[in-house]
């Protein structure tokens, strides 16, 4: 029995389990890691009022254009400075602490320097302009990152700004990948008649690594039931999650389905989508197993739409579902099937979508030379200039 896309994704995410193992890593080496605890600001950031420009700190009576103002002191970043008198100004540099009595900071470009420590303003400054105030970025005691956030380079900078040297993150999950089929040869090997090169396994391994997980190459399974059983049983003790490419359909040589049923349990899905109808979720000795279709485009699409959110959820991520964006079509198409279609497409110079010419699930170049997927519901007809749902590959 086929199930619908939303039902399949919801079921998958309910089966995901948050990782239990946590480790400490250097903040400077925590890019793309998932934090395992809420992070609180130990103090205000900035810790003190400071100048956001090179210029002049102005007292209350020095806030008028054309007036001659005495510069009483020079304050560089790291200097404390003295209280500024109402009729005075202080030379100040970016990041320096703002002295007491300051009512605004004028940029040096807006000031005429007459020499002998005398300046004139070219225009009236706005009150308190060019001052970065205490706590403007982070307030002491507030949560600034929640558990489950995947750290970007900017996030690492913010963690460093509050003095964090190490941070608790979830350990990277180990994901093992099998391909399957007697017809497969590995790149570099000689092809015989009726054989093809294995493209799915290296593709999926790299997609896993791109998500920040440990990808384990478990090799290619032959079309042999006993060998398949032994390999899957062994893998269940080596990795946290097993992915297979091919072998979970209903053919006589599809041994993975029977092997998983013997070693554990298997929910074999026929998801009502194209490409990617054959997809499996099961477990072997408590280890989740995800079975991808053998056709390369189907494998890529089902990994992106189903495996990706499942693996991210199992890695501790909180935001795992990609929401499509609205885009405008530059094509006409009628989905006469009862399946939800995911068509490979790109944007033209006007930002409108056009379809890749060959949508066959064996044409991997349709992924390489496209920019995203257009999602069409069963029976949906699209005309030029219609709004459609679009998943941009860059978000994957």
TAPEDA-V391726 format. One line per field, one symbol per residue. burial: b if it has 16 or more other ideal C-beta (glycine too) atoms within 10 Angstrom, else e. A space follows every 10 residues. Layout:
# TAPEDA-V391726
burial=???
This chain:
# TAPEDA-V391726
burial=eebebeebbe ebbeebeebe eeeeeebeeb eebbbbeebe beebbbeebb bbbbbbbbbe ebbeeeeebe bbbebeeeee beebbeebbb bbbeebbbbe bbbbbbbeeb beeeeeeebe beeebeeeeb bbebbeebee eeebbebbbb beeebbebbe ebebeebebb bbbbbbbbbb bebbbeeeee eeeeeeebbb bebbbebbee bbbebbebbb bebeeeebbe bbeebbeebb bbbbbbbbbe eeebbbbebb eebbebbbbe bbbbbbbbbb bbbbeebbbb bbbbbbbbbb bbbbbbbbbb bbbbbbbeeb eeeeeebebb bebebeeebb bbbbbebeee ebbebbeebe bebbebbeeb ebbbbbeeeb ebeeebebbb beeeeb
